Amino acid sequence: MTRLGAAPLVADTSVLASEVEWAIRALGAVTLEDLLYRRLRTAWYVPTARESAVLPAAERMAALLGWSAARRQSEISGVRARLASELGFLAE
């Protein structure tokens, strides 16, 4: 694991940048949705970072997994669509 230490993925949250690499290497995360919902559970347990974690997490995953720009954008779009659908009741 790289020496990212305690640097937050997103300011003012408990989610660490190094957790992205850990989730990939130790837990086998391969998609952004998998990372944010199942491996780090950020989407469930860190509501203040739900949306703000998407881009930094995607950028880190893209660098570590060799994603193309198209793959990165597809992953971001997929997670944002899921986030929006979960909060759809707020628009009603």
Contact map, one row per residue, 1 for C-alpha under 8 A:
11100000000000000100110000000000000000000000000000000000000000000000000000000000000000000000
11110000000000000100100000000000000000000000000000000000000000000000000000000000000000000000
11111000000000000100000000000000000000000000000000000000000000000000000000000000000000000000
01111110000000001100000000000000000000000000000000000000000000000000000000000000000000000000
00111110000000011100000000000000000000000000000000000000000000000000000000000000000000000000
00011111000000011100000000000000000000000000000000000000000000000000000000000000000000000000
00011111100000011100000000000000000000000000000000000000000000000000000000000000000000000000
00000111111111111000000000000000000000000000000000000000000000000000000000000000000000000000
00000011111010111100000000000000000000000000000000001001100000000000000000000000000000000000
00000001111110111000000000000000000000000000000010011001000000000000000000000000000000000000
00000001111110000000000000000000000000000000000000000000000000000000000000000000000000000000
00000001011111000000000000000000000000000000000000000000000000000000000000000000000000000000
00000001111111100000000000000000000000000000010110000000000000000000000000000000000000000000
00000001000111110000000000000000000000000000000000000000000000000000000000000000000000000000
00000001110011111010000000000000000000000100000000000000000000000000000000000000000000000000
00001111110001111111000000000000000000000000000000000000000000000000000000000000000000000000
00011111110000111111100000000000000000000000000000000000100000000000000000000000000000000000
11111110100000011111110000000000000000000000000000000000000000000000000000000000000000000000
00000000000000111111111000000000000000010000000000000000000000000000000000000000000000000000
00000000000000011111111100000000001000010000000000000000100110000000000000000000000000000000
11000000000000001111111110000000000000000000000000000000000110010000000000000000000000000000
10000000000000000111111111100000000000000000000000000000000000000000000000000000000000000000
00000000000000000011111111111000001000110000000000000000000000000000000000000000000000000000
00000000000000000001111111111100001000000000000000000000000010000000000000000000000000000000
00000000000000000000111111111000000000000000000000000000000000000000000000000000000000000000
00000000000000000000011111110000000000000000000000000000000000000000000000000000000000000000
00000000000000000000011111111000000000100000000000000000000000000000000000000000000000000000
00000000000000000000001111111100000000000000000000000000000000000000000000000000000000000000
00000000000000000000001110111111011000100000000000000000000000000000000000000000000000000000
00000000000000000000000100011111011000000000000000000000000000001000000000000000000000000000
00000000000000000000000000001111111000000000000000000000000000000000000000100000000000000000
00000000000000000000000000001111111100000000000000000100110010000000000000110010000000000000
00000000000000000000000000000011111111000000000000000000000000000000000000100110000000000000
00000000000000000000000000001111111111100000000000000000000000000000000000000000000000000000
00000000000000000001001100001111111111111000000000000000000000000000000000000000000000000000
00000000000000000000000000000001111111111110000000000100000000000000000000000000000000000000
00000000000000000000000000000000111111111111000000000000000000000000000000000000000000000000
00000000000000000000000000000000111111111000000000000000000000000000000000000000000000000000
00000000000000000000001000101000011111111000000000000000000000000000000000000000000000000000
00000000000000000011001000000000001111111100000000000000000000000000000000000000000000000000
00000000000000000000000000000000001111111111110000000000000000000000000000000000000000000000
00000000000000100000000000000000000110011111111011000000000000000000000000000000000000000000
00000000000000000000000000000000000110001111111011000000000000000000000000000000000000000000
00000000000000000000000000000000000010001111111001000000000000000000000000000000000000000000
00000000000000000000000000000000000000001111111000000000000000000000000000000000000000000000
00000000000010000000000000000000000000001111111111000000000000000000000000000000000000000000
00000000000000000000000000000000000000000111111111000000000000000000000000000000000000000000
00000000000010000000000000000000000000000000011111110000000000000000000000000000000000000000
00000000010010000000000000000000000000000110011111111000000000000000000000000000000000000000
00000000000000000000000000000000000000000111011111111100000000000000000000000000001000000000
00000000000000000000000000000000000000000000000111111100000000000000000000000001001000000000
00000000010000000000000000000000000000000000000111111111000000000000000000000000000000000000
00000000110000000000000000000000000000000000000011111111100000000000000000000000000000000000
00000000000000000000000000000001000100000000000001111111110000000000000000010011000000000000
00000000000000000000000000000000000000000000000000011111111000000000000000010000000000000000
00000000110000000000000000000000000000000000000000011111111100000000000000000000000000000000
00000000100000001001000000000001000000000000000000001111111110000000000000000000000000000000
00000000000000000000000000000001000000000000000000000111111111000000000100110000000000000000
00000000000000000000000000000000000000000000000000000011111111100000000100000000000000000000
00000000000000000001100000000000000000000000000000000001111111110000000000000000000000000000
00000000000000000001100100000001000000000000000000000000111111111110000000000000000000000000
00000000000000000000000000000000000000000000000000000000011111111111000100000000000000000000
00000000000000000000000000000000000000000000000000000000001111111110000000000000000000000000
00000000000000000000100000000000000000000000000000000000000111111100000000000000000000000000
00000000000000000000000000000100000000000000000000000000000011111110000000000000000000000000
00000000000000000000000000000000000000000000000000000000000011111111000000000000000000000000
00000000000000000000000000000000000000000000000000000000000011101111111100000000000000000000
00000000000000000000000000000000000000000000000000000000000001000111111100000000000000000000
00000000000000000000000000000000000000000000000000000000000000000011111110000000000000000000
00000000000000000000000000000000000000000000000000000000000000000011111111000000000000000000
00000000000000000000000000000000000000000000000000000000000000000011111111100000000000000000
00000000000000000000000000000000000000000000000000000000011001000011111111110000000000000000
00000000000000000000000000000000000000000000000000000000000000000000111111111000000000000000
00000000000000000000000000000000000000000000000000000000000000000000011111111100000000000000
00000000000000000000000000000011100000000000000000000000010000000000001111111110000000000000
00000000000000000000000000000001000000000000000000000110010000000000000111111111000000000000
00000000000000000000000000000000000000000000000000000000000000000000000011111111100000000000
00000000000000000000000000000000100000000000000000000000000000000000000001111111110000000000
00000000000000000000000000000001100000000000000000000100000000000000000000111111111000000000
00000000000000000000000000000000000000000000000000100100000000000000000000011111111100000000
00000000000000000000000000000000000000000000000000000000000000000000000000001111111110000000
00000000000000000000000000000000000000000000000000000000000000000000000000000111111111000000
00000000000000000000000000000000000000000000000001100000000000000000000000000011111111100000
00000000000000000000000000000000000000000000000000000000000000000000000000000001111111110000
00000000000000000000000000000000000000000000000000000000000000000000000000000000111111110000
00000000000000000000000000000000000000000000000000000000000000000000000000000000011111111000
00000000000000000000000000000000000000000000000000000000000000000000000000000000001111111110
00000000000000000000000000000000000000000000000000000000000000000000000000000000000111111111
00000000000000000000000000000000000000000000000000000000000000000000000000000000000001111111
00000000000000000000000000000000000000000000000000000000000000000000000000000000000000111111
00000000000000000000000000000000000000000000000000000000000000000000000000000000000000111111
00000000000000000000000000000000000000000000000000000000000000000000000000000000000000011111
